[in-house]
């Protein structure tokens, strides 16, 4: 019985792999985890996908070794990784160089502390800045862990020097020192809940305008809805607004704003995997 189940499992592999090649050949972006397919199938699919003019996004679970990632990067695979999958800065820098050769990039989500010099299991802040200077794109959130703006600013500056970006997911109150972060052209994601705080929404809007004027690329996620006039004023700042489509019916005056926002193309590097998700 055990031999039969192993044979059945092996028989499924080619069919699953051919399905991946079929997706890659359609000319649309492909997103897969590295532990879902064997390396040769991944490599062939990356080459086919990029040949068709689409992007191949590989989610790193830590299964593949550095050399396999370099092969995939040179073939054009965008690597989405994190400190939970890889904790070797030098390894990521080498993979990033391979990705750059292939016209791809490394997206790195850092969940851990930025005070990690004494934590052997984490990448030190010094190494993180080196990664930024090498051109790796950084993604961070303050949902689970408070972030010091001064540290984020150092990291954003390193990324800017390397030709990449820091993308920051901001939850909670609007922080007063965001202008410093904005000067390093950081992408900042916020939700409309920021207008639900005790502060006057008009004052919050003024602060956001200052952040945009300082150089930040601001992305507002409309999840619960906002005053229409307030939203119109915000859109005038040239920020990006992403609407949750279930909020409005087809007769809603917000639909016109939603259509207008669709014309503002959001760079695929300005978010980690999915534009509407706020980690």
Secondary structure as GFF3:
##gff-version 3
##sequence-region A 1 279
A	DSSP	alpha_helix	2	24	.	.	.	ID=ss1
A	DSSP	beta_strand	30	33	.	.	.	ID=ss2
A	DSSP	alpha_helix	39	51	.	.	.	ID=ss3
A	DSSP	beta_strand	56	59	.	.	.	ID=ss4
A	DSSP	alpha_helix	66	75	.	.	.	ID=ss5
A	DSSP	beta_strand	77	82	.	.	.	ID=ss6
A	DSSP	alpha_helix	89	101	.	.	.	ID=ss7
A	DSSP	beta_strand	106	109	.	.	.	ID=ss8
A	DSSP	alpha_helix	125	133	.	.	.	ID=ss9
A	DSSP	beta_strand	137	141	.	.	.	ID=ss10
A	DSSP	alpha_helix	149	162	.	.	.	ID=ss11
A	DSSP	beta_strand	166	169	.	.	.	ID=ss12
A	DSSP	alpha_helix	178	182	.	.	.	ID=ss13
A	DSSP	beta_strand	187	191	.	.	.	ID=ss14
A	DSSP	three_ten_helix	192	196	.	.	.	ID=ss15
A	DSSP	alpha_helix	201	214	.	.	.	ID=ss16
A	DSSP	beta_strand	217	222	.	.	.	ID=ss17
A	DSSP	alpha_helix	228	235	.	.	.	ID=ss18
A	DSSP	beta_strand	240	243	.	.	.	ID=ss19
A	DSSP	three_ten_helix	245	247	.	.	.	ID=ss20
A	DSSP	alpha_helix	254	262	.	.	.	ID=ss21
A	DSSP	three_ten_helix	268	270	.	.	.	ID=ss22
###
